[in-house]
Amino acid sequence: MKNLEPVLIELKDLTKTYGNGDAAFQALKGIDLKIAKGEFVSIMGPSGSGKSTLMNLLGCLDRPTSGSYLYDGIAVENLDSVQLSLLRRFALGFIFQGFNLLARTSAIENVELPLLYRGIKRAKRKEMARDALAQVGLHDKERNTPAELSGGQQQRVAIARAIVTNPSTLFADEPTGNLDTETTGEIMDLLTRLNDDRGITILMVTHEDDVAAYAKRTVRVIDGLVYTDSIHSELTAL
């Protein structure tokens, strides 16, 4: 099945080396990858394969050593630190395994945080945060702190925080790693709906095959290179 959506992300011979001289370690050895707008892609690989390094580069949390990274036509490797921060703030959303919520802060205040950095006024922040919490099924939990929420509810708050700015791309790093099987299914169903209904591009690192199966495409990274890149079979049958 040919993807007719425009390319959002394009990597050409992307490398990342840590250290110098004899201590140098090449985590990525020349990654070529294209991701279209609206795709849901899982990134898999064994420990030390380079998948987390790849995710950090894609999320503009680190810089490549060499190669090209185009995000929506922007040459990311040429951006300075302020420009990278603006790109993350206005185009990207992040979901982490450990939720990364402020412990003594209510759900709605956690969700408001990215809007505060954007300088959005308080009344508008509250409105947008309430809407984001409603989208993840937590309209009645806005005043609860993380300690008063289950793991699944905390991850829903984290997802609400990631989508409140209406990002074009979500980066999810082991988003179900701390959750039980039932809650994992609920969170993955939520991510699938965000992809299908809102067209948000999602890139997800996972080591679990059943979680990766929710994505429409799986890229496997081994020894710093793309080993396989496959569309899931139920889609190719169309």
C-alpha positions as CSV (number, residue, x, y, z in Angstrom):
1,M,0.0,0.0,0.0
2,K,1.6,3.3,-1.1
3,N,1.6,6.1,1.4
4,L,0.3,9.3,-0.2
5,E,0.9,11.5,2.8
6,P,3.7,14.1,2.6
7,V,7.0,13.2,4.3
8,L,7.3,14.8,7.8
9,I,10.6,13.3,8.9
10,E,13.5,12.4,6.7
11,L,16.9,11.1,8.0
12,K,19.9,10.7,5.6
13,D,23.0,8.9,6.8
14,L,22.4,10.1,10.4
15,T,25.2,9.2,12.8
16,K,25.8,9.8,16.5
17,T,29.2,9.2,18.3
18,Y,29.8,9.6,22.0
19,G,33.3,10.3,23.3
20,N,36.6,10.7,21.5
21,G,39.6,8.7,20.4
22,D,39.9,5.2,21.8
23,A,36.8,5.9,24.0
24,A,34.6,6.8,21.1
25,F,31.4,4.8,20.7
26,Q,29.2,5.1,17.6
27,A,25.6,4.6,18.7
28,L,24.2,5.3,15.3
29,K,26.1,4.3,12.2
30,G,24.1,5.9,9.3
31,I,20.4,5.9,9.6
32,D,18.2,6.5,6.6
33,L,14.5,6.8,7.4
34,K,11.4,8.5,6.1
35,I,8.2,9.0,8.1
36,A,5.0,10.4,6.6
37,K,2.6,12.8,8.3
38,G,0.0,10.8,10.3
39,E,2.0,7.6,10.6
40,F,2.1,5.6,13.8
41,V,5.6,4.0,14.0
42,S,7.1,1.7,16.6
43,I,10.8,1.6,17.0
44,M,12.2,-1.6,18.5
45,G,15.6,-3.1,19.1
46,P,17.6,-4.8,21.9
47,S,19.4,-2.9,24.7
48,G,22.2,-0.9,23.2
49,S,20.9,-1.1,19.7
50,G,20.6,2.7,19.3
51,K,16.8,3.0,19.4
52,S,16.8,5.4,22.4
53,T,19.6,7.5,20.8
54,L,17.5,7.6,17.6
55,M,14.5,8.8,19.6
56,N,16.4,11.5,21.3
57,L,17.7,12.8,17.9
58,L,14.2,12.7,16.4
59,G,12.8,14.5,19.4
60,C,15.5,17.2,19.1
61,L,16.8,16.4,22.6
62,D,20.3,15.7,21.2
63,R,22.2,16.6,18.1
64,P,23.6,14.2,15.5
65,T,27.3,13.9,14.8
66,S,26.8,13.9,11.1
67,G,24.1,13.4,8.5
68,S,20.8,15.2,7.7
69,Y,17.6,15.5,9.7
70,L,14.7,17.3,8.0
71,Y,11.5,17.9,10.0
72,D,8.7,19.2,7.9
73,G,11.3,20.6,5.5
74,I,13.4,22.2,8.3
75,A,17.1,21.2,8.5
76,V,17.2,20.4,12.2
77,E,21.0,19.9,12.4
78,N,21.4,23.6,11.5
79,L,19.2,25.0,14.3
80,D,20.7,26.7,17.3
81,S,19.6,25.8,20.8
82,V,16.9,28.5,20.9
83,Q,15.4,27.3,17.6
84,L,15.5,23.7,18.8
85,S,13.7,24.7,21.9
86,L,11.0,26.5,19.9
87,L,10.6,23.5,17.6
88,R,10.1,21.2,20.6
89,R,7.7,23.7,22.3
90,F,5.4,24.2,19.3
91,A,5.6,21.0,17.2
92,L,6.5,18.1,19.5
93,G,4.9,16.3,22.4
94,F,6.6,13.8,24.7
95,I,5.3,10.9,26.8
96,F,7.7,9.0,29.1
97,Q,7.7,5.7,30.9
98,G,8.0,7.3,34.3
99,F,5.1,9.8,33.6
100,N,7.4,12.8,34.8
101,L,4.5,14.5,36.6
102,L,5.1,17.1,39.3
103,A,4.2,15.2,42.5
104,R,2.6,18.0,44.5
105,T,0.7,19.6,41.6
106,S,-2.8,18.8,40.5
107,A,-3.6,17.0,37.2
108,I,-4.8,20.2,35.6
109,E,-1.8,22.2,36.7
110,N,0.5,19.4,35.3
111,V,-1.3,19.6,32.0
112,E,-1.1,23.5,32.0
113,L,2.7,23.5,32.3
114,P,3.6,23.5,28.5
115,L,1.0,26.3,28.0
116,L,2.7,28.4,30.8
117,Y,6.0,28.2,28.9
118,R,4.1,29.5,25.8
119,G,2.9,32.5,27.8
120,I,-0.8,31.7,27.4
121,K,-3.0,33.5,29.9
122,R,-4.4,31.7,32.9
123,A,-8.1,31.4,31.8
124,K,-7.2,30.1,28.4
125,R,-4.7,27.6,30.0
126,K,-7.4,26.3,32.2
127,E,-9.8,25.9,29.3
128,M,-7.2,24.1,27.1
129,A,-6.1,21.8,30.0
130,R,-9.6,20.8,30.9
131,D,-10.3,20.0,27.2
132,A,-7.1,17.8,27.1
133,L,-8.0,16.0,30.3
134,A,-11.5,15.3,28.9
135,Q,-10.0,13.9,25.7
136,V,-8.1,11.3,27.8
137,G,-11.2,10.5,30.0
138,L,-10.1,12.4,33.1
139,H,-12.5,15.3,33.2
140,D,-13.4,14.4,36.8
141,K,-9.7,14.2,38.0
142,E,-8.4,17.6,37.4
143,R,-7.9,18.5,41.0
144,N,-6.2,15.2,42.0
145,T,-2.4,15.0,42.5
146,P,-0.4,12.1,41.0
147,A,-0.4,10.3,44.4
148,E,-4.2,10.2,44.2
149,L,-4.2,8.6,40.7
150,S,-3.5,5.1,39.5
151,G,-0.6,4.4,37.1
152,G,-2.8,4.4,34.1
153,Q,-4.5,7.6,35.2
154,Q,-1.1,9.2,35.7
155,Q,-0.1,8.2,32.2
156,R,-3.3,9.7,30.8
157,V,-2.4,13.0,32.5
158,A,1.0,12.8,30.9
159,I,-0.7,12.2,27.5
160,A,-3.0,15.1,28.1
161,R,0.0,17.3,28.9
162,A,1.7,16.1,25.6
163,I,-1.4,16.9,23.4
164,V,-2.6,20.1,25.1
165,T,-0.4,22.2,22.7
166,N,-1.8,20.4,19.7
167,P,1.6,19.0,18.5
168,S,2.1,17.6,15.1
169,T,4.2,14.7,16.5
170,L,4.2,12.7,19.7
171,F,7.3,10.9,20.9
172,A,6.4,8.0,23.3
173,D,9.3,6.4,25.1
174,E,8.2,3.0,26.6
175,P,4.8,4.6,27.4
176,T,3.4,1.4,28.9
177,G,6.6,0.1,30.6
178,N,5.2,0.7,34.1
179,L,1.7,-0.5,33.5
180,D,-0.2,-3.8,33.8
181,T,-1.6,-5.6,30.8
182,E,-5.1,-4.2,31.1
183,T,-4.0,-0.6,31.5
184,T,-1.5,-1.0,28.7
185,G,-4.3,-1.9,26.4
186,E,-6.3,1.2,27.5
187,I,-3.3,3.5,26.9
188,M,-2.5,2.0,23.5
189,D,-6.2,2.3,22.5
190,L,-6.0,6.0,23.5
191,L,-2.8,6.6,21.4
192,T,-4.4,4.8,18.5
193,R,-7.4,7.1,18.7
194,L,-5.2,10.2,18.8
195,N,-3.5,8.9,15.7
196,D,-6.6,7.9,13.8
197,D,-8.9,10.8,14.9
198,R,-6.5,13.7,15.1
199,G,-3.9,12.6,12.6
200,I,-1.1,13.1,15.1
201,T,2.1,11.4,14.0
202,I,3.3,9.0,16.7
203,L,6.8,7.6,17.2
204,M,7.0,5.0,20.0
205,V,10.0,3.2,21.4
206,T,9.0,-0.2,22.9
207,H,10.5,-3.6,23.6
208,E,7.1,-5.3,23.7
209,D,5.8,-7.0,20.5
210,D,2.2,-6.7,21.6
211,V,2.6,-3.0,22.1
212,A,4.4,-2.5,18.8
213,A,1.5,-4.2,17.1
214,Y,-0.7,-1.2,17.8
215,A,1.4,0.8,15.4
216,K,1.0,0.7,11.7
217,R,4.7,0.2,11.0
218,T,7.7,-1.1,12.9
219,V,11.3,-0.1,12.5
220,R,13.8,-2.4,14.1
221,V,17.2,-1.0,15.0
222,I,20.3,-3.2,15.6
223,D,23.9,-2.1,16.1
224,G,23.1,1.5,15.2
225,L,21.5,0.7,11.8
226,V,17.9,0.1,10.6
227,Y,17.7,-3.7,10.4
228,T,14.0,-4.0,9.2
229,D,11.3,-1.6,8.3
230,S,7.9,-3.1,7.8
231,I,4.3,-2.1,7.4
232,H,2.0,-4.3,9.5
233,S,0.5,-7.1,7.5
234,E,-3.1,-6.4,8.2
235,L,-2.7,-3.0,6.4
236,T,-0.7,-4.3,3.4
237,A,-3.7,-6.6,2.6
238,L,-5.7,-3.6,1.5
